[in-house]
Amino acid sequence: MIRRLVTALLLGTVFALLLAPLAVIAIGSLDNGAHAYIAIPPEHFGIASYLSIRPRFWVALRLSLLLGTVSAVAASLFAIPACLGLTRGSMPAKEFILVLLRAPLQIPALVLGVSFLEMYYTIGHWTGWYAQDSFTGLAIAHSFAVAPYVVGTLVSVLQRYDNSIEEAATILGASPMGTLWQITLPLLRPGLFAGALYAFATSFSEVPISIFLSGSHVTPFPVEIFNSLQFDFDPSVLAISTVITIISMVTVFAMQRLLGLQIFLNVGAAE
Amino acid sequence: MRFFLFLLGALCSLAGPVQAGQFDGVTIRIGTFGGKWRDVVEKNVGAAFAKGGGKLEFVLGQPADNLARLIAARGAPPPFDILETLDNLLPALAAGNYLAPIDLAAIPNVAKLDSKLYDTSHIMVWVTEEGIVYNRTVFLEHNIPVPARYADLAAPSLKGHVSLPDINAGGAIPALVGMAHEAGGSEADIAPALALVKRIGAANYWSSSSMLQTGLASKDIWAAAAQAGNVQRLRHQADLAVVFPPVADKVGVLKQGYLVKVAGGSQSRAIEWIMNAFLDMPMQLATFREAGQVPVNSAALEALHDEPGNDFLRLAPQDIAGMYRIDFSKVNETAYVRAWNRTVGP
């Protein structure tokens, strides 16, 4: 009994600590009076901060959702063949290449941002096509930065992968493409999904790289928020953050109810 | 005579009230601050420019970030046509040949500025008056004497309630230079200032205005080395006041905001029209009323001086002249950061 109570207390504390920042933002967003700080508890209840969400926040949010999706998909498309080749092929210096693929995690993001900016200007100088301040430029940089997440999860799945299943499929007459499509990829799905999810989340909240690559045409959501808060406190930031939190929670809940998250997490034969 | 009339007419057509279609299809990009400042510029400059058919686009970021963008773009089309920047970055901008000459004849509003505030490479558009901002109510409640010098922030009664600018914050150089002069140093020798920073033992080092304002408004921070504009920005949230400590033979420190024309940009006429609009009365008044910075247009200063409730600022020309202007030829920012990291950093 005491053990259960202690467990419940510990779990409750952990959850409270995890959810506290979200609660602070959600409660603070309901204050009508504060214009310079987060008022907890609200001094004047109201939804004024929700009504004053600037249209450019919505534009930036839409851009970031698209950017996160494209980056996660691009990183996955790159990581699948790379990881398959690295775990199964007989190329030399595999470990070194794997370290290289994880290198973006070791480089400070600000350095990455400046490097990409310099690179885009250099490319532009030679080709006339400047990728900074464009969705393409941001997507390339984000894909590079988030690829290690997908690589990491896929490699860990592939290292525990049972090759005999593919061999069985081949013996039973499956073509190499058929095996890849019907056996390999479904078995990689949990790792791929987890890696892509990390990649999306990282891209969605990324500031240091985006701050150098955004401009007058494209500004991702976190950069828009960052720029707003550098000058003064804007209560509508709390409001839109709460909206995003609610949308995220509802989406995950709906996916769980309608699809069941286990379809993504069912490791099956790879276990 | 006819020539002068022609010249006057030409100037009016260049920089007077915008005419419909005057800037049809012209897009000007300005590198400036985000948040409320962008809104102020959009409302008072961008909207007027749009009436003439032009479009003002914003590249947002701190001046140092925008300088980094400019450096990365050297030899390529610049990321913006106009840059709003700070006094400490002007030497780097000039040394890197990033500036294009400004046609002052196309900016009639400079006539309302002190001639020291502009030349063909830059035009000052606002200043901030840097000193010590404190919470009047809290000081009264705790019977704490009003600080007169930076050293007063080291008082035991303020322990845990003082905020100083982080070395990367916009207010860092004015605060450090002010403290240096007070403690026997100068722009060339900030060691005494760093010793004072260490002695004050700040509760935190603010890195953005919003961080400072949150602390001041929530009463976690009772006093801070910061600009007077915070009093205006938090007018309805906190009972703040400001004092300007003696600095050399002056009081307080001025931080200056400039517009510069970026080399490699096009549409010179539109650029100068926008620079002129920054100095127009509506924008200059909004600079203070909506953003807390002090305008430079003499007519705007006069109007604000006569307004009740603005007496916390030094708005009379002789009062502004009595504030310390930093000699940036003696400022070595890299050395400042190194010294800060050695002395104050973690």
Interface residues (C-beta under 8 A of the other chain):
Chain A: A34 H35 A36 Y37 I38 V114 L117 E118 Y121 G124 H125 Y130 Q132 D133 I211 F212 G215 S216 H217 T219 V223 E224 F226 N227 S228 L229 Q230 F231 D232 F233 D234
Chain B: R29 F33 G34 G35 K36 W37 R38 E57 F58 V59 L60 G61 Q62 D65 A68 R69 A72 A73 G75 A76 P77 P79 F80 S208 S209 S210 Q213 T214 L216 A217 S218 R233 L234 H236 Q237 A238 A291
